[in-house]
Amino acid sequence: MEYIWGKTSAEIDADGLAAGLAGISDVLIDIGTGDGRYVLHVARTRPTWFALGVDACRENLREASRKASPNTLYVIANALTLLGELGGMASKVTINFPWDSLLMGLLDGEPMLLEGLLAIARPGATLEIRLNAGR
């Protein structure tokens, strides 16, 4: 899977990600993370958590990824095709104010999206979705 740090992107596989999560019990995966500020906030206020932001638009992630702490990672991926490398990882999944295909996938009950959300969540994980009433 491709991750980004500033203007640089690279690949990380499931083993590399698992090694980076060694000793971490709680993992937040923020789907459609946009500018990534929520992930930064979680990483800073919960230093024992690992916060991972997923967004298809790499330009959105450049600024926040420059400020990333060691317990933060930004992944470039489409939410409708969530990556197998994230399987069973999340103790908490968030979707904050989705738009475009992510919003439509949620509203229409897109099977690929719903199956992907289920696949990345570990047993007992929580899912929080915040929608903008104006959208």
Phi and psi in degrees as GROMACS dihedral restraints (atoms count N, CA, C in turn):
[ dihedral_restraints ]
;  ai    aj    ak    al  type     phi  dphi    fc
    3     4     5     6     1   -96.3    20    10
    4     5     6     7     1   131.3    20    10
    6     7     8     9     1  -120.6    20    10
    7     8     9    10     1   164.4    20    10
    9    10    11    12     1  -130.0    20    10
   10    11    12    13     1   144.0    20    10
   12    13    14    15     1  -140.3    20    10
   13    14    15    16     1   104.6    20    10
   15    16    17    18     1    64.3    20    10
   16    17    18    19     1  -125.9    20    10
   18    19    20    21     1   -91.0    20    10
   19    20    21    22     1    -2.0    20    10
   21    22    23    24     1  -100.7    20    10
   22    23    24    25     1   135.9    20    10
   24    25    26    27     1  -125.9    20    10
   25    26    27    28     1   155.9    20    10
   27    28    29    30     1  -153.5    20    10
   28    29    30    31     1   172.4    20    10
   30    31    32    33     1  -100.7    20    10
   31    32    33    34     1   145.5    20    10
   33    34    35    36     1  -137.2    20    10
   34    35    36    37     1   135.2    20    10
   36    37    38    39     1   -98.0    20    10
   37    38    39    40     1   177.5    20    10
   39    40    41    42     1   -59.8    20    10
   40    41    42    43     1   -39.2    20    10
   42    43    44    45     1   -66.1    20    10
   43    44    45    46     1   -42.4    20    10
   45    46    47    48     1   -63.7    20    10
   46    47    48    49     1   -40.2    20    10
   48    49    50    51     1   -67.4    20    10
   49    50    51    52     1   -43.4    20    10
   51    52    53    54     1   -61.2    20    10
   52    53    54    55     1   -39.0    20    10
   54    55    56    57     1   -63.3    20    10
   55    56    57    58     1   -38.8    20    10
   57    58    59    60     1   -69.1    20    10
   58    59    60    61     1   -20.1    20    10
   60    61    62    63     1   -99.2    20    10
   61    62    63    64     1     4.4    20    10
   63    64    65    66     1   -56.7    20    10
   64    65    66    67     1   127.8    20    10
   66    67    68    69     1    85.3    20    10
   67    68    69    70     1    -2.0    20    10
   69    70    71    72     1   -98.3    20    10
   70    71    72    73     1   127.6    20    10
   72    73    74    75     1   -96.1    20    10
   73    74    75    76     1   -29.9    20    10
   75    76    77    78     1  -115.6    20    10
   76    77    78    79     1   130.7    20    10
   78    79    80    81     1  -128.5    20    10
   79    80    81    82     1   124.1    20    10
   81    82    83    84     1   -96.9    20    10
   82    83    84    85     1   132.1    20    10
   84    85    86    87     1  -118.9    20    10
   85    86    87    88     1   116.6    20    10
   87    88    89    90     1  -100.9    20    10
   88    89    90    91     1   112.3    20    10
   90    91    92    93     1   -88.6    20    10
   91    92    93    94     1   134.6    20    10
   93    94    95    96     1    66.5    20    10
   94    95    96    97     1    46.5    20    10
   96    97    98    99     1   -65.2    20    10
   97    98    99   100     1   -13.9    20    10
   99   100   101   102     1    61.9    20    10
  100   101   102   103     1  -119.4    20    10
  102   103   104   105     1   -80.4    20    10
  103   104   105   106     1    -4.5    20    10
  105   106   107   108     1    78.7    20    10
  106   107   108   109     1     3.9    20    10
  108   109   110   111     1   -64.3    20    10
  109   110   111   112     1   -35.5    20    10
  111   112   113   114     1   -63.5    20    10
  112   113   114   115     1   -41.2    20    10
  114   115   116   117     1   -62.6    20    10
  115   116   117   118     1   -43.5    20    10
  117   118   119   120     1   -60.3    20    10
  118   119   120   121     1   -42.8    20    10
  120   121   122   123     1   -60.5    20    10
  121   122   123   124     1   -48.4    20    10
  123   124   125   126     1   -62.0    20    10
  124   125   126   127     1   -45.0    20    10
  126   127   128   129     1   -60.9    20    10
  127   128   129   130     1   -37.5    20    10
  129   130   131   132     1   -77.9    20    10
  130   131   132   133     1   -37.1    20    10
  132   133   134   135     1   -88.1    20    10
  133   134   135   136     1   -15.7    20    10
  135   136   137   138     1  -131.4    20    10
  136   137   138   139     1    74.6    20    10
  138   139   140   141     1   -64.2    20    10
  139   140   141   142     1   -14.8    20    10
  141   142   143   144     1   -86.1    20    10
  142   143   144   145     1    -7.1    20    10
  144   145   146   147     1   -93.2    20    10
  145   146   147   148     1   159.2    20    10
  147   148   149   150     1  -109.8    20    10
  148   149   150   151     1   127.3    20    10
  150   151   152   153     1  -112.8    20    10
  151   152   153   154     1   123.4    20    10
  153   154   155   156     1  -122.6    20    10
  154   155   156   157     1   124.5    20    10
  156   157   158   159     1  -105.0    20    10
  157   158   159   160     1   135.6    20    10
  159   160   161   162     1  -120.1    20    10
  160   161   162   163     1   126.2    20    10
  162   163   164   165     1  -152.2    20    10
  163   164   165   166     1   148.3    20    10
  165   166   167   168     1   -80.4    20    10
  166   167   168   169     1   -18.8    20    10
  168   169   170   171     1   -99.2    20    10
  169   170   171   172     1   104.8    20    10
  171   172   173   174     1   -63.5    20    10
  172   173   174   175     1   -32.4    20    10
  174   175   176   177     1   -62.0    20    10
  175   176   177   178     1   -35.0    20    10
  177   178   179   180     1   -63.1    20    10
  178   179   180   181     1   -29.0    20    10
  180   181   182   183     1   -93.3    20    10
  181   182   183   184     1   -10.8    20    10
  183   184   185   186     1   -59.7    20    10
  184   185   186   187     1   -51.1    20    10
  186   187   188   189     1   -64.0    20    10
  187   188   189   190     1   -51.2    20    10
  189   190   191   192     1   -63.8    20    10
  190   191   192   193     1   -37.5    20    10
  192   193   194   195     1   -66.9    20    10
  193   194   195   196     1   -25.6    20    10
  195   196   197   198     1   -65.8    20    10
  196   197   198   199     1   -28.4    20    10
  198   199   200   201     1   -95.3    20    10
  199   200   201   202     1     4.0    20    10
  201   202   203   204     1   -62.9    20    10
  202   203   204   205     1   139.2    20    10
  204   205   206   207     1   -91.9    20    10
  205   206   207   208     1   173.1    20    10
  207   208   209   210     1   -60.7    20    10
  208   209   210   211     1   -20.0    20    10
  210   211   212   213     1   -99.1    20    10
  211   212   213   214     1    29.8    20    10
  213   214   215   216     1  -134.8    20    10
  214   215   216   217     1   142.7    20    10
  216   217   218   219     1  -147.8    20    10
  217   218   219   220     1   139.8    20    10
  219   220   221   222     1  -115.1    20    10
  220   221   222   223     1   125.3    20    10
  222   223   224   225     1  -113.2    20    10
  223   224   225   226     1   135.3    20    10
  225   226   227   228     1   -93.5    20    10
  226   227   228   229     1   109.7    20    10
  228   229   230   231     1  -162.8    20    10
  229   230   231   232     1   153.9    20    10
  231   232   233   234     1   -83.5    20    10
  232   233   234   235     1   131.3    20    10
  234   235   236   237     1   -63.5    20    10
  235   236   237   238     1   -24.9    20    10
  237   238   239   240     1   -76.8    20    10
  238   239   240   241     1   -11.6    20    10
  240   241   242   243     1  -133.3    20    10
  241   242   243   244     1    61.6    20    10
  243   244   245   246     1   -58.4    20    10
  244   245   246   247     1   144.6    20    10
  246   247   248   249     1   -79.3    20    10
  247   248   249   250     1   140.4    20    10
  249   250   251   252     1   -62.4    20    10
  250   251   252   253     1   -26.7    20    10
  252   253   254   255     1   -62.3    20    10
  253   254   255   256     1   -20.7    20    10
  255   256   257   258     1   -92.4    20    10
  256   257   258   259     1     2.1    20    10
  258   259   260   261     1   -54.2    20    10
  259   260   261   262     1   125.5    20    10
  261   262   263   264     1    66.2    20    10
  262   263   264   265     1    18.2    20    10
  264   265   266   267     1   -90.3    20    10
  265   266   267   268     1   -37.1    20    10
  267   268   269   270     1   -81.0    20    10
  268   269   270   271     1   128.5    20    10
  270   271   272   273     1   -88.5    20    10
  271   272   273   274     1   -18.4    20    10
  273   274   275   276     1  -147.2    20    10
  274   275   276   277     1   132.9    20    10
  276   277   278   279     1  -119.4    20    10
  277   278   279   280     1   131.8    20    10
  279   280   281   282     1  -124.8    20    10
  280   281   282   283     1   147.5    20    10
  282   283   284   285     1  -134.2    20    10
  283   284   285   286     1   111.8    20    10
  285   286   287   288     1  -109.5    20    10
  286   287   288   289     1   113.7    20    10
  288   289   290   291     1    52.5    20    10
  289   290   291   292     1    59.8    20    10
  291   292   293   294     1   -67.8    20    10
  292   293   294   295     1   159.0    20    10
  294   295   296   297     1  -146.7    20    10
  295   296   297   298     1   173.4    20    10
  297   298   299   300     1    57.2    20    10
  298   299   300   301     1  -134.3    20    10
  300   301   302   303     1   -66.0    20    10
  301   302   303   304     1   -30.5    20    10
  303   304   305   306     1   -67.5    20    10
  304   305   306   307     1   -45.0    20    10
  306   307   308   309     1   -61.7    20    10
  307   308   309   310     1   -47.4    20    10
  309   310   311   312     1   -64.2    20    10
  310   311   312   313     1   -38.3    20    10
  312   313   314   315     1   -62.1    20    10
  313   314   315   316     1   -39.5    20    10
  315   316   317   318     1   -68.1    20    10
  316   317   318   319     1   -47.2    20    10
  318   319   320   321     1   -67.7    20    10
  319   320   321   322     1   -34.3    20    10
  321   322   323   324     1   -89.5    20    10
  322   323   324   325     1    -5.3    20    10
  324   325   326   327     1    66.4    20    10
  325   326   327   328     1    40.9    20    10
  327   328   329   330     1   -52.9    20    10
  328   329   330   331     1   116.6    20    10
  330   331   332   333     1   -56.3    20    10
  331   332   333   334     1   -40.5    20    10
  333   334   335   336     1   -62.3    20    10
  334   335   336   337     1   -40.0    20    10
  336   337   338   339     1   -67.3    20    10
  337   338   339   340     1   -49.2    20    10
  339   340   341   342     1   -63.6    20    10
  340   341   342   343     1   -39.8    20    10
  342   343   344   345     1   -65.9    20    10
  343   344   345   346     1   -38.2    20    10
  345   346   347   348     1   -64.9    20    10
  346   347   348   349     1   -42.0    20    10
  348   349   350   351     1   -62.5    20    10
  349   350   351   352     1   -41.8    20    10
  351   352   353   354     1   -65.6    20    10
  352   353   354   355     1   -38.2    20    10
  354   355   356   357     1   -67.8    20    10
  355   356   357   358     1   -35.1    20    10
  357   358   359   360     1   -81.8    20    10
  358   359   360   361     1   -17.3    20    10
  360   361   362   363     1   -85.3    20    10
  361   362   363   364     1   138.6    20    10
  363   364   365   366     1   -84.4    20    10
  364   365   366   367     1   163.7    20    10
  366   367   368   369     1   -55.5    20    10
  367   368   369   370     1   133.2    20    10
  369   370   371   372     1    84.2    20    10
  370   371   372   373     1     2.9    20    10
  372   373   374   375     1   -65.3    20    10
  373   374   375   376     1   154.2    20    10
  375   376   377   378     1  -102.7    20    10
  376   377   378   379     1   151.5    20    10
  378   379   380   381     1  -125.0    20    10
  379   380   381   382     1   123.7    20    10
  381   382   383   384     1  -119.6    20    10
  382   383   384   385     1   126.8    20    10
  384   385   386   387     1  -124.4    20    10
  385   386   387   388     1   125.6    20    10
  387   388   389   390     1  -115.1    20    10
  388   389   390   391     1   124.7    20    10
  390   391   392   393     1  -110.9    20    10
  391   392   393   394     1   147.4    20    10
  393   394   395   396     1   -87.0    20    10
  394   395   396   397     1   117.1    20    10
  396   397   398   399     1   -58.8    20    10
  397   398   399   400     1   -29.2    20    10
  399   400   401   402     1   -71.0    20    10
  400   401   402   403     1   -23.6    20    10
